[in-house]
């Protein structure tokens, strides 16, 4: 599993909060993003990284 890093930056002059999620993909990223949005209140802008569109691959090995 990849390292997951959440970086929170607060602009001291405007009190704007920027949250950067690294190591998350797809629905996992969306869930964390939604949790932060609920905690912080209004969300004015959201940008998705390319990793957001990745779908985790699940493989199954079958012995014959």
Secondary structure as UniProt FT lines:
FT   STRAND          5..10
FT   TURN            12..14
FT   STRAND          17..22
FT   HELIX           26..40
FT   HELIX           50..53
//
